[in-house]
Amino acid sequence: MQTNKKEMVAFRQMSKVFSNGTVALDQFDLTIGEGEFLTFLGPSGCGKSTALRMTAGLAEASSGEVKVFNKDPKETIRNTNDIAFVFQEPNLLPWRKVIDNVVLPLELRGTSKKEAKAEACRVLEMVGLKDYATSYPRELSGGMKMRVSIARALAAKPKLLLMDEPFAALDEMTRQSLQLELLEIWEKEKTTILFVTHNVFEAVYLSTRIAVMSAGPGRLSSVIDVNLPYPRHAISRTDQEFSAYVKKASDQLENSLDKRGIG
């Protein structure tokens, strides 16, 4: 499946136990190749966000290992700017204009003001916010704020983009619009994306592969290759093939719950 792709992220028999004894992830084993759009799909408490945080070096494995670019995540974060994280909330600085929020990671990197501004303008145009560069976050809708957050992440031209349910709080129309924009960006920028959701339709629409997870403790239940063509905007969410993948993912999710005695 992904054997011909350069390894970007690898979880090898990895377990994570929190200090209170909660087993967040147990014997988690998964490899993500370069250019993939892989989605973690599962119920609340199955370790989806924990896996993402460990990829970003924000938490350490209790056993086994996590590798990012064949290195410890903290080493990768310390020595490169190749990883960006988009959280559930945009987390914009309210006192900074849109463009000033977007250039922030470039400022921290020491990029010249001229180069940083040019790159910020590029990514703002990519997400459809070029005309809002001088606006403040309070003047934007929820969907626009999330676009700024994505633009800020893209400004650093990361090789790996981590996204933790970024569209969960948005209305369905805005959510679908941003899903389409994200795919267009992914195809253009060739960035590897790890995405977290509990929405089956979203997982199928976006992904090259879906990692279905179960909770109690968090485990990888199954992996689904989504062999739908890109660009996905040509695919109707009511098409028979799309619906078949939705059913398959839903069935796998239900099976993962059954295995832990739920439902």
C-alpha positions as CSV (number, residue, x, y, z in Angstrom):
1,M,0.0,0.0,0.0
2,Q,2.5,2.7,1.2
3,T,5.7,0.7,0.7
4,N,7.0,2.9,-2.2
5,K,6.6,6.1,-0.2
6,K,9.1,7.7,2.0
7,E,8.3,7.1,5.7
8,M,7.2,10.3,7.4
9,V,5.7,9.1,10.7
10,A,5.9,5.7,12.4
11,F,4.3,4.4,15.5
12,R,5.9,1.1,16.5
13,Q,4.2,-0.9,19.2
14,M,3.6,2.3,21.0
15,S,1.7,2.7,24.2
16,K,0.8,5.7,26.2
17,V,-0.3,5.5,29.9
18,F,-1.1,8.8,31.7
19,S,0.0,9.4,35.3
20,N,-3.5,8.6,36.6
21,G,-3.3,5.1,35.1
22,T,-5.5,5.8,32.0
23,V,-4.2,3.8,29.0
24,A,-4.7,6.3,26.1
25,L,-3.0,4.1,23.5
26,D,-2.0,0.5,23.6
27,Q,0.3,-1.3,21.2
28,F,-0.3,1.2,18.5
29,D,1.5,0.3,15.2
30,L,1.1,2.4,12.1
31,T,3.3,4.0,9.4
32,I,2.4,7.1,7.3
33,G,4.1,7.7,4.0
34,E,5.1,10.9,2.3
35,G,2.2,12.7,0.7
36,E,-0.5,10.8,2.4
37,F,-3.7,12.3,3.8
38,L,-4.3,10.0,6.7
39,T,-7.3,10.4,9.1
40,F,-7.6,9.1,12.6
41,L,-11.3,8.2,12.9
42,G,-12.9,7.1,16.2
43,P,-15.0,7.9,19.2
44,S,-14.1,10.3,21.9
45,G,-11.4,8.9,24.2
46,C,-9.8,6.6,21.7
47,G,-6.5,8.4,21.6
48,K,-6.8,10.2,18.3
49,S,-5.6,13.5,19.6
50,T,-3.0,11.8,21.8
51,A,-1.4,10.2,18.7
52,L,-1.3,13.6,17.1
53,R,0.2,15.3,20.1
54,M,2.9,12.6,20.3
55,T,3.7,13.2,16.7
56,A,4.3,16.8,17.5
57,G,6.5,16.0,20.5
58,L,4.0,17.3,23.0
59,A,3.8,13.9,24.8
60,E,6.2,10.9,25.1
61,A,5.5,7.2,24.7
62,S,5.3,5.0,27.7
63,S,6.6,2.1,25.7
64,G,7.4,1.5,22.0
65,E,8.4,4.4,19.9
66,V,7.2,7.3,17.7
67,K,9.4,8.4,14.8
68,V,9.0,11.6,12.7
69,F,11.3,11.8,9.7
70,N,13.1,8.7,11.3
71,K,13.9,10.8,14.4
72,D,12.4,11.3,17.9
73,P,9.6,13.9,17.5
74,K,11.2,16.3,20.0
75,E,14.5,16.2,18.0
76,T,12.6,16.8,14.8
77,I,10.8,19.8,16.3
78,R,14.0,21.2,17.8
79,N,16.0,21.0,14.6
80,T,13.5,21.7,11.8
81,N,10.5,23.8,11.0
82,D,8.9,21.0,9.0
83,I,5.9,20.3,11.3
84,A,2.8,22.5,11.8
85,F,-0.2,22.0,14.0
86,V,-3.7,23.2,13.5
87,F,-5.8,22.9,16.6
88,Q,-9.6,22.7,17.1
89,E,-9.6,26.4,17.9
90,P,-7.9,29.0,15.7
91,N,-6.0,30.5,18.6
92,L,-5.3,33.8,16.9
93,L,-3.7,36.7,18.7
94,P,-6.6,39.2,18.9
95,W,-4.4,42.3,19.0
96,R,-2.6,41.3,15.7
97,K,-4.1,41.8,12.2
98,V,-4.7,38.7,10.1
99,I,-1.4,39.1,8.2
100,D,0.5,39.6,11.4
101,N,-0.9,36.4,12.8
102,V,0.1,34.5,9.7
103,V,3.7,35.8,9.7
104,L,4.2,34.9,13.3
105,P,5.9,31.5,12.7
106,L,8.1,33.1,10.1
107,E,9.1,35.9,12.6
108,L,10.0,33.3,15.1
109,R,12.2,31.6,12.5
110,G,14.0,34.8,11.8
111,T,12.7,35.3,8.2
112,S,13.1,38.8,6.8
113,K,10.1,41.0,7.0
114,K,9.9,41.3,3.2
115,E,10.0,37.6,2.7
116,A,7.6,36.8,5.5
117,K,5.0,39.3,4.2
118,A,5.3,37.9,0.7
119,E,4.7,34.3,1.9
120,A,1.8,35.4,4.2
121,C,0.2,37.1,1.2
122,R,0.6,33.9,-0.8
123,V,-1.0,31.6,1.7
124,L,-3.8,34.1,2.5
125,E,-4.7,34.2,-1.2
126,M,-4.6,30.4,-1.2
127,V,-7.3,30.3,1.5
128,G,-9.3,33.1,0.0
129,L,-8.5,35.8,2.5
130,K,-6.2,38.1,0.6
131,D,-8.7,41.0,1.0
132,Y,-8.8,40.5,4.8
133,A,-5.1,40.8,5.5
134,T,-5.5,44.0,7.5
135,S,-8.6,42.8,9.4
136,Y,-8.5,41.8,13.1
137,P,-9.7,38.4,14.2
138,R,-12.8,39.9,15.9
139,E,-14.0,41.0,12.5
140,L,-14.0,37.5,11.0
141,S,-16.4,34.6,11.0
142,G,-15.5,31.3,12.6
143,G,-14.7,29.7,9.2
144,M,-12.5,32.7,8.3
145,K,-10.6,32.4,11.5
146,M,-10.0,28.8,10.8
147,R,-8.7,29.7,7.4
148,V,-6.3,32.1,9.0
149,S,-5.1,29.3,11.3
150,I,-4.5,27.1,8.3
151,A,-2.7,29.9,6.5
152,R,-0.5,30.4,9.5
153,A,0.4,26.8,9.5
154,L,1.1,26.7,5.8
155,A,3.3,29.9,5.9
156,A,6.2,27.9,7.2
157,K,5.9,25.4,4.3
158,P,5.7,22.3,6.6
159,K,6.4,18.8,5.2
160,L,3.9,17.5,7.8
161,L,0.7,19.1,8.8
162,L,-1.2,17.9,11.9
163,M,-4.9,18.8,12.2
164,D,-6.9,18.1,15.3
165,E,-10.6,18.3,14.4
166,P,-10.2,21.8,12.9
167,F,-13.7,21.9,11.5
168,A,-15.7,20.4,14.4
169,A,-17.2,23.7,15.6
170,L,-18.3,24.9,12.2
171,D,-21.7,24.7,10.5
172,E,-22.0,22.0,7.8
173,M,-21.9,24.3,4.8
174,T,-18.7,26.0,6.0
175,R,-17.2,22.7,7.0
176,Q,-17.7,21.2,3.5
177,S,-16.3,24.4,1.9
178,L,-13.1,24.2,4.0
179,Q,-12.8,20.5,3.4
180,L,-12.6,21.2,-0.4
181,E,-10.2,24.1,0.1
182,L,-8.0,21.9,2.3
183,L,-7.8,19.2,-0.4
184,E,-6.9,21.8,-3.0
185,I,-4.1,23.0,-0.8
186,W,-2.9,19.5,0.0
187,E,-2.7,18.6,-3.7
188,K,-0.9,21.8,-4.5
189,E,1.6,21.9,-1.6
190,K,2.3,18.1,-1.5
191,T,2.2,18.2,2.3
192,T,1.6,15.0,4.3
193,I,-1.4,15.5,6.5
194,L,-2.5,13.7,9.7
195,F,-6.1,14.6,10.4
196,V,-8.3,13.8,13.4
197,T,-12.1,13.5,13.2
198,H,-15.1,11.5,14.5
199,N,-17.1,12.3,11.4
200,V,-17.2,9.4,9.0
201,F,-18.3,11.4,6.0
202,E,-15.4,13.9,6.5
203,A,-12.9,11.0,6.9
204,V,-13.9,9.4,3.6
205,Y,-14.1,12.6,1.7
206,L,-10.6,13.8,2.7
207,S,-8.4,10.8,3.1
208,T,-6.1,8.5,1.2
209,R,-6.3,6.2,4.2
210,I,-8.4,6.0,7.4
211,A,-7.1,4.6,10.6
212,V,-10.1,3.4,12.5
213,M,-9.6,3.4,16.3
214,S,-11.3,1.9,19.3
215,A,-11.3,3.2,22.9
216,G,-10.8,1.6,26.3
217,P,-7.8,1.4,25.7
218,G,-7.0,3.3,22.4
219,R,-6.1,0.8,19.7
220,L,-5.8,0.7,16.0
221,S,-8.8,-1.3,14.9
222,S,-8.4,-1.3,11.1
223,V,-7.0,0.7,8.2
224,I,-9.1,1.5,5.2
225,D,-7.6,2.5,1.8
226,V,-9.9,5.1,0.2
227,N,-9.4,4.6,-3.5
228,L,-11.6,7.4,-4.7
229,P,-10.1,9.7,-7.3
230,Y,-8.8,13.2,-6.7
231,P,-9.8,16.0,-7.0
232,R,-12.7,15.0,-4.8
233,H,-14.9,18.0,-5.7
234,A,-16.0,15.9,-8.7
235,I,-17.4,13.3,-6.3
236,S,-20.9,13.6,-5.0
237,R,-21.3,12.6,-1.4
238,T,-24.3,10.6,-2.5
239,D,-22.4,8.6,-5.2
240,Q,-22.6,4.9,-4.8
241,E,-18.9,4.4,-4.4
242,F,-18.6,7.2,-1.8
243,S,-21.5,5.7,0.1
244,A,-19.9,2.3,0.0
245,Y,-16.8,3.7,1.7
246,V,-18.9,5.5,4.3
247,K,-20.7,2.2,5.1
248,K,-17.4,0.4,5.3
249,A,-15.9,3.0,7.7
250,S,-19.1,3.0,9.7
251,D,-19.1,-0.8,10.0
252,Q,-15.5,-0.9,11.0
253,L,-16.2,1.8,13.6
254,E,-19.1,-0.2,15.0
255,N,-17.0,-3.3,15.0
256,S,-14.4,-1.6,17.0
257,L,-17.0,-0.6,19.6
258,D,-18.4,-4.2,19.7
259,K,-14.9,-5.5,20.5
260,R,-14.8,-3.5,23.7
261,G,-18.3,-4.6,24.6
262,I,-20.3,-1.5,23.6
263,G,-23.4,-1.3,21.6
